[in-house]
């Protein structure tokens, strides 16, 4: 994991109300995904 993108104490997974695990992304990780072309700049990401 890139420690400069994600603080070490931030959990990798949370659990949503439906009981399914959810992956947490930091703002820096989302910005990096936009730069890499993985997601569009105006793409909506469920919270």
mmCIF file of the N, C-alpha and C atoms, coordinates in Angstrom:
data_MODEL
# 
_entry.id   MODEL 
# 
loop_
_atom_site.group_PDB 
_atom_site.id 
_atom_site.type_symbol 
_atom_site.label_atom_id 
_atom_site.label_alt_id 
_atom_site.label_comp_id 
_atom_site.label_asym_id 
_atom_site.label_entity_id 
_atom_site.label_seq_id 
_atom_site.pdbx_PDB_ins_code 
_atom_site.Cartn_x 
_atom_site.Cartn_y 
_atom_site.Cartn_z 
_atom_site.occupancy 
_atom_site.B_iso_or_equiv 
_atom_site.pdbx_formal_charge 
_atom_site.auth_seq_id 
_atom_site.auth_comp_id 
_atom_site.auth_asym_id 
_atom_site.auth_atom_id 
_atom_site.pdbx_PDB_model_num 
ATOM 1   N N  . UNK A 1 1  ? 0.859   -1.187 0.000   1.00 0.00 ? 1  UNK A N  1 
ATOM 2   C CA . UNK A 1 1  ? 0.000   0.000  0.000   1.00 0.00 ? 1  UNK A CA 1 
ATOM 3   C C  . UNK A 1 1  ? 0.889   1.229  0.000   1.00 0.00 ? 1  UNK A C  1 
ATOM 4   N N  . UNK A 1 2  ? 0.501   2.236  -0.717  1.00 0.00 ? 2  UNK A N  1 
ATOM 5   C CA . UNK A 1 2  ? 1.255   3.481  -0.765  1.00 0.00 ? 2  UNK A CA 1 
ATOM 6   C C  . UNK A 1 2  ? 0.964   4.312  0.467   1.00 0.00 ? 2  UNK A C  1 
ATOM 7   N N  . UNK A 1 3  ? 1.905   4.320  1.406   1.00 0.00 ? 3  UNK A N  1 
ATOM 8   C CA . UNK A 1 3  ? 1.672   5.032  2.666   1.00 0.00 ? 3  UNK A CA 1 
ATOM 9   C C  . UNK A 1 3  ? 1.567   6.534  2.461   1.00 0.00 ? 3  UNK A C  1 
ATOM 10  N N  . UNK A 1 4  ? 2.147   7.067  1.379   1.00 0.00 ? 4  UNK A N  1 
ATOM 11  C CA . UNK A 1 4  ? 2.013   8.504  1.146   1.00 0.00 ? 4  UNK A CA 1 
ATOM 12  C C  . UNK A 1 4  ? 0.608   8.860  0.621   1.00 0.00 ? 4  UNK A C  1 
ATOM 13  N N  . UNK A 1 5  ? -0.149  7.869  0.169   1.00 0.00 ? 5  UNK A N  1 
ATOM 14  C CA . UNK A 1 5  ? -1.515  8.114  -0.296  1.00 0.00 ? 5  UNK A CA 1 
ATOM 15  C C  . UNK A 1 5  ? -2.554  7.804  0.768   1.00 0.00 ? 5  UNK A C  1 
ATOM 16  N N  . UNK A 1 6  ? -2.250  6.909  1.687   1.00 0.00 ? 6  UNK A N  1 
ATOM 17  C CA . UNK A 1 6  ? -3.227  6.472  2.685   1.00 0.00 ? 6  UNK A CA 1 
ATOM 18  C C  . UNK A 1 6  ? -2.538  6.403  4.039   1.00 0.00 ? 6  UNK A C  1 
ATOM 19  N N  . UNK A 1 7  ? -3.110  7.082  5.046   1.00 0.00 ? 7  UNK A N  1 
ATOM 20  C CA . UNK A 1 7  ? -2.549  6.961  6.393   1.00 0.00 ? 7  UNK A CA 1 
ATOM 21  C C  . UNK A 1 7  ? -2.601  5.507  6.864   1.00 0.00 ? 7  UNK A C  1 
ATOM 22  N N  . UNK A 1 8  ? -1.583  5.068  7.580   1.00 0.00 ? 8  UNK A N  1 
ATOM 23  C CA . UNK A 1 8  ? -1.503  3.682  8.031   1.00 0.00 ? 8  UNK A CA 1 
ATOM 24  C C  . UNK A 1 8  ? -2.656  3.271  8.926   1.00 0.00 ? 8  UNK A C  1 
ATOM 25  N N  . UNK A 1 9  ? -3.231  4.221  9.686   1.00 0.00 ? 9  UNK A N  1 
ATOM 26  C CA . UNK A 1 9  ? -4.300  3.877  10.630  1.00 0.00 ? 9  UNK A CA 1 
ATOM 27  C C  . UNK A 1 9  ? -5.695  3.898  10.004  1.00 0.00 ? 9  UNK A C  1 
ATOM 28  N N  . UNK A 1 10 ? -5.808  4.225  8.718   1.00 0.00 ? 10 UNK A N  1 
ATOM 29  C CA . UNK A 1 10 ? -7.107  4.239  8.040   1.00 0.00 ? 10 UNK A CA 1 
ATOM 30  C C  . UNK A 1 10 ? -7.466  2.818  7.635   1.00 0.00 ? 10 UNK A C  1 
ATOM 31  N N  . UNK A 1 11 ? -8.644  2.302  8.062   1.00 0.00 ? 11 UNK A N  1 
ATOM 32  C CA . UNK A 1 11 ? -8.994  0.921  7.718   1.00 0.00 ? 11 UNK A CA 1 
ATOM 33  C C  . UNK A 1 11 ? -9.160  0.747  6.207   1.00 0.00 ? 11 UNK A C  1 
ATOM 34  N N  . UNK A 1 12 ? -8.803  -0.435 5.718   1.00 0.00 ? 12 UNK A N  1 
ATOM 35  C CA . UNK A 1 12 ? -8.918  -0.722 4.286   1.00 0.00 ? 12 UNK A CA 1 
ATOM 36  C C  . UNK A 1 12 ? -10.351 -1.026 3.879   1.00 0.00 ? 12 UNK A C  1 
ATOM 37  N N  . UNK A 1 13 ? -11.159 -1.536 4.808   1.00 0.00 ? 13 UNK A N  1 
ATOM 38  C CA . UNK A 1 13 ? -12.521 -1.959 4.492   1.00 0.00 ? 13 UNK A CA 1 
ATOM 39  C C  . UNK A 1 13 ? -13.460 -1.482 5.595   1.00 0.00 ? 13 UNK A C  1 
ATOM 40  N N  . UNK A 1 14 ? -14.653 -1.045 5.191   1.00 0.00 ? 14 UNK A N  1 
ATOM 41  C CA . UNK A 1 14 ? -15.720 -0.731 6.138   1.00 0.00 ? 14 UNK A CA 1 
ATOM 42  C C  . UNK A 1 14 ? -16.909 -1.629 5.799   1.00 0.00 ? 14 UNK A C  1 
ATOM 43  N N  . UNK A 1 15 ? -17.898 -1.642 6.667   1.00 0.00 ? 15 UNK A N  1 
ATOM 44  C CA . UNK A 1 15 ? -19.080 -2.449 6.394   1.00 0.00 ? 15 UNK A CA 1 
ATOM 45  C C  . UNK A 1 15 ? -20.280 -1.519 6.248   1.00 0.00 ? 15 UNK A C  1 
ATOM 46  N N  . UNK A 1 16 ? -20.961 -1.658 5.144   1.00 0.00 ? 16 UNK A N  1 
ATOM 47  C CA . UNK A 1 16 ? -22.131 -0.824 4.870   1.00 0.00 ? 16 UNK A CA 1 
ATOM 48  C C  . UNK A 1 16 ? -23.365 -1.401 5.553   1.00 0.00 ? 16 UNK A C  1 
ATOM 49  N N  . UNK A 1 17 ? -24.460 -0.662 5.508   1.00 0.00 ? 17 UNK A N  1 
ATOM 50  C CA . UNK A 1 17 ? -25.704 -1.090 6.148   1.00 0.00 ? 17 UNK A CA 1 
ATOM 51  C C  . UNK A 1 17 ? -26.207 -2.418 5.596   1.00 0.00 ? 17 UNK A C  1 
ATOM 52  N N  . UNK A 1 18 ? -25.902 -2.701 4.332   1.00 0.00 ? 18 UNK A N  1 
ATOM 53  C CA . UNK A 1 18 ? -26.351 -3.967 3.741   1.00 0.00 ? 18 UNK A CA 1 
ATOM 54  C C  . UNK A 1 18 ? -25.476 -5.148 4.157   1.00 0.00 ? 18 UNK A C  1 
ATOM 55  N N  . UNK A 1 19 ? -24.438 -4.880 4.948   1.00 0.00 ? 19 UNK A N  1 
ATOM 56  C CA . UNK A 1 19 ? -23.575 -5.939 5.444   1.00 0.00 ? 19 UNK A CA 1 
ATOM 57  C C  . UNK A 1 19 ? -22.416 -6.300 4.537   1.00 0.00 ? 19 UNK A C  1 
ATOM 58  N N  . UNK A 1 20 ? -22.350 -5.690 3.357   1.00 0.00 ? 20 UNK A N  1 
ATOM 59  C CA . UNK A 1 20 ? -21.265 -5.988 2.430   1.00 0.00 ? 20 UNK A CA 1 
ATOM 60  C C  . UNK A 1 20 ? -20.065 -5.095 2.730   1.00 0.00 ? 20 UNK A C  1 
ATOM 61  N N  . UNK A 1 21 ? -18.857 -5.620 2.577   1.00 0.00 ? 21 UNK A N  1 
ATOM 62  C CA . UNK A 1 21 ? -17.671 -4.806 2.827   1.00 0.00 ? 21 UNK A CA 1 
ATOM 63  C C  . UNK A 1 21 ? -17.511 -3.729 1.763   1.00 0.00 ? 21 UNK A C  1 
ATOM 64  N N  . UNK A 1 22 ? -17.038 -2.590 2.177   1.00 0.00 ? 22 UNK A N  1 
ATOM 65  C CA . UNK A 1 22 ? -16.795 -1.472 1.268   1.00 0.00 ? 22 UNK A CA 1 
ATOM 66  C C  . UNK A 1 22 ? -15.344 -1.040 1.411   1.00 0.00 ? 22 UNK A C  1 
ATOM 67  N N  . UNK A 1 23 ? -14.704 -0.727 0.301   1.00 0.00 ? 23 UNK A N  1 
ATOM 68  C CA . UNK A 1 23 ? -13.324 -0.268 0.294   1.00 0.00 ? 23 UNK A CA 1 
ATOM 69  C C  . UNK A 1 23 ? -13.333 1.239  0.448   1.00 0.00 ? 23 UNK A C  1 
ATOM 70  N N  . UNK A 1 24 ? -12.538 1.772  1.366   1.00 0.00 ? 24 UNK A N  1 
ATOM 71  C CA . UNK A 1 24 ? -12.412 3.216  1.569   1.00 0.00 ? 24 UNK A CA 1 
ATOM 72  C C  . UNK A 1 24 ? -11.301 3.751  0.676   1.00 0.00 ? 24 UNK A C  1 
ATOM 73  N N  . UNK A 1 25 ? -11.539 4.869  0.017   1.00 0.00 ? 25 UNK A N  1 
ATOM 74  C CA . UNK A 1 25 ? -10.507 5.534  -0.768  1.00 0.00 ? 25 UNK A CA 1 
ATOM 75  C C  . UNK A 1 25 ? -10.259 6.908  -0.181  1.00 0.00 ? 25 UNK A C  1 
ATOM 76  N N  . UNK A 1 26 ? -9.006  7.277  -0.069  1.00 0.00 ? 26 UNK A N  1 
ATOM 77  C CA . UNK A 1 26 ? -8.670  8.628  0.372   1.00 0.00 ? 26 UNK A CA 1 
ATOM 78  C C  . UNK A 1 26 ? -8.805  9.571  -0.824  1.00 0.00 ? 26 UNK A C  1 
ATOM 79  N N  . UNK A 1 27 ? -8.850  10.858 -0.553  1.00 0.00 ? 27 UNK A N  1 
ATOM 80  C CA . UNK A 1 27 ? -8.919  11.849 -1.629  1.00 0.00 ? 27 UNK A CA 1 
ATOM 81  C C  . UNK A 1 27 ? -7.694  11.715 -2.523  1.00 0.00 ? 27 UNK A C  1 
ATOM 82  N N  . UNK A 1 28 ? -6.535  11.505 -1.924  1.00 0.00 ? 28 UNK A N  1 
ATOM 83  C CA . UNK A 1 28 ? -5.302  11.366 -2.712  1.00 0.00 ? 28 UNK A CA 1 
ATOM 84  C C  . UNK A 1 28 ? -5.372  10.160 -3.645  1.00 0.00 ? 28 UNK A C  1 
ATOM 85  N N  . UNK A 1 29 ? -5.953  9.059  -3.175  1.00 0.00 ? 29 UNK A N  1 
ATOM 86  C CA . UNK A 1 29 ? -6.083  7.867  -4.026  1.00 0.00 ? 29 UNK A CA 1 
ATOM 87  C C  . UNK A 1 29 ? -7.035  8.130  -5.184  1.00 0.00 ? 29 UNK A C  1 
ATOM 88  N N  . UNK A 1 30 ? -8.136  8.818  -4.927  1.00 0.00 ? 30 UNK A N  1 
ATOM 89  C CA . UNK A 1 30 ? -9.087  9.139  -5.994  1.00 0.00 ? 30 UNK A CA 1 
ATOM 90  C C  . UNK A 1 30 ? -8.441  10.068 -7.015  1.00 0.00 ? 30 UNK A C  1 
ATOM 91  N N  . UNK A 1 31 ? -7.698  11.066 -6.532  1.00 0.00 ? 31 UNK A N  1 
ATOM 92  C CA . UNK A 1 31 ? -7.005  11.971 -7.447  1.00 0.00 ? 31 UNK A CA 1 
ATOM 93  C C  . UNK A 1 31 ? -5.994  11.207 -8.300  1.00 0.00 ? 31 UNK A C  1 
ATOM 94  N N  . UNK A 1 32 ? -5.299  10.248 -7.709  1.00 0.00 ? 32 UNK A N  1 
ATOM 95  C CA . UNK A 1 32 ? -4.337  9.439  -8.459  1.00 0.00 ? 32 UNK A CA 1 
ATOM 96  C C  . UNK A 1 32 ? -5.047  8.569  -9.497  1.00 0.00 ? 32 UNK A C  1 
ATOM 97  N N  . UNK A 1 33 ? -6.216  8.021  -9.164  1.00 0.00 ? 33 UNK A N  1 
ATOM 98  C CA . UNK A 1 33 ? -6.983  7.218  -10.124 1.00 0.00 ? 33 UNK A CA 1 
ATOM 99  C C  . UNK A 1 33 ? -7.443  8.071  -11.299 1.00 0.00 ? 33 UNK A C  1 
ATOM 100 N N  . UNK A 1 34 ? -7.795  9.329  -11.042 1.00 0.00 ? 34 UNK A N  1 
ATOM 101 C CA . UNK A 1 34 ? -8.181  10.239 -12.117 1.00 0.00 ? 34 UNK A CA 1 
ATOM 102 C C  . UNK A 1 34 ? -6.974  10.503 -13.010 1.00 0.00 ? 34 UNK A C  1 
ATOM 103 N N  . UNK A 1 35 ? -5.816  10.791 -12.396 1.00 0.00 ? 35 UNK A N  1 
ATOM 104 C CA . UNK A 1 35 ? -4.600  11.040 -13.183 1.00 0.00 ? 35 UNK A CA 1 
ATOM 105 C C  . UNK A 1 35 ? -4.209  9.821  -14.023 1.00 0.00 ? 35 UNK A C  1 
ATOM 106 N N  . UNK A 1 36 ? -4.440  8.630  -13.475 1.00 0.00 ? 36 UNK A N  1 
ATOM 107 C CA . UNK A 1 36 ? -4.080  7.396  -14.193 1.00 0.00 ? 36 UNK A CA 1 
ATOM 108 C C  . UNK A 1 36 ? -5.116  7.006  -15.236 1.00 0.00 ? 36 UNK A C  1 
ATOM 109 N N  . UNK A 1 37 ? -6.263  7.704  -15.257 1.00 0.00 ? 37 UNK A N  1 
ATOM 110 C CA . UNK A 1 37 ? -7.300  7.402  -16.237 1.00 0.00 ? 37 UNK A CA 1 
ATOM 111 C C  . UNK A 1 37 ? -8.209  6.252  -15.840 1.00 0.00 ? 37 UNK A C  1 
ATOM 112 N N  . UNK A 1 38 ? -8.151  5.836  -14.577 1.00 0.00 ? 38 UNK A N  1 
ATOM 113 C CA . UNK A 1 38 ? -8.998  4.736  -14.107 1.00 0.00 ? 38 UNK A CA 1 
ATOM 114 C C  . UNK A 1 38 ? -10.443 5.196  -13.971 1.00 0.00 ? 38 UNK A C  1 
ATOM 115 N N  . UNK A 1 39 ? -10.637 6.413  -13.481 1.00 0.00 ? 39 UNK A N  1 
ATOM 116 C CA . UNK A 1 39 ? -11.975 7.001  -13.375 1.00 0.00 ? 39 UNK A CA 1 
ATOM 117 C C  . UNK A 1 39 ? -11.939 8.388  -13.992 1.00 0.00 ? 39 UNK A C  1 
ATOM 118 N N  . UNK A 1 40 ? -13.096 8.868  -14.434 1.00 0.00 ? 40 UNK A N  1 
ATOM 119 C CA . UNK A 1 40 ? -13.204 10.207 -15.002 1.00 0.00 ? 40 UNK A CA 1 
ATOM 120 C C  . UNK A 1 40 ? -13.251 11.241 -13.887 1.00 0.00 ? 40 UNK A C  1 
ATOM 121 N N  . UNK A 1 41 ? -12.814 12.437 -14.201 1.00 0.00 ? 41 UNK A N  1 
ATOM 122 C CA . UNK A 1 41 ? -12.781 13.522 -13.212 1.00 0.00 ? 41 UNK A CA 1 
ATOM 123 C C  . UNK A 1 41 ? -14.162 13.821 -12.635 1.00 0.00 ? 41 UNK A C  1 
ATOM 124 N N  . UNK A 1 42 ? -15.202 13.713 -13.460 1.00 0.00 ? 42 UNK A N  1 
ATOM 125 C CA . UNK A 1 42 ? -16.554 14.032 -12.988 1.00 0.00 ? 42 UNK A CA 1 
ATOM 126 C C  . UNK A 1 42 ? -17.372 12.784 -12.653 1.00 0.00 ? 42 UNK A C  1 
ATOM 127 N N  . UNK A 1 43 ? -16.711 11.632 -12.550 1.00 0.00 ? 43 UNK A N  1 
ATOM 128 C CA . UNK A 1 43 ? -17.415 10.390 -12.231 1.00 0.00 ? 43 UNK A CA 1 
ATOM 129 C C  . UNK A 1 43 ? -17.884 10.383 -10.768 1.00 0.00 ? 43 UNK A C  1 
ATOM 130 N N  . UNK A 1 44 ? -19.109 9.933  -10.567 1.00 0.00 ? 44 UNK A N  1 
ATOM 131 C CA . UNK A 1 44 ? -19.644 9.838  -9.215  1.00 0.00 ? 44 UNK A CA 1 
ATOM 132 C C  . UNK A 1 44 ? -19.215 8.525  -8.593  1.00 0.00 ? 44 UNK A C  1 
ATOM 133 N N  . UNK A 1 45 ? -18.790 8.567  -7.341  1.00 0.00 ? 45 UNK A N  1 
ATOM 134 C CA . UNK A 1 45 ? -18.365 7.383  -6.616  1.00 0.00 ? 45 UNK A CA 1 
ATOM 135 C C  . UNK A 1 45 ? -19.267 7.252  -5.408  1.00 0.00 ? 45 UNK A C  1 
ATOM 136 N N  . UNK A 1 46 ? -19.975 6.117  -5.268  1.00 0.00 ? 46 UNK A N  1 
ATOM 137 C CA . UNK A 1 46 ? -20.859 5.949  -4.103  1.00 0.00 ? 46 UNK A CA 1 
ATOM 138 C C  . UNK A 1 46 ? -20.083 6.067  -2.801  1.00 0.00 ? 46 UNK A C  1 
ATOM 139 N N  . UNK A 1 47 ? -20.687 6.719  -1.848  1.00 0.00 ? 47 UNK A N  1 
ATOM 140 C CA . UNK A 1 47 ? -20.045 6.893  -0.540  1.00 0.00 ? 47 UNK A CA 1 
ATOM 141 C C  . UNK A 1 47 ? -20.489 5.819  0.417   1.00 0.00 ? 47 UNK A C  1 
# 
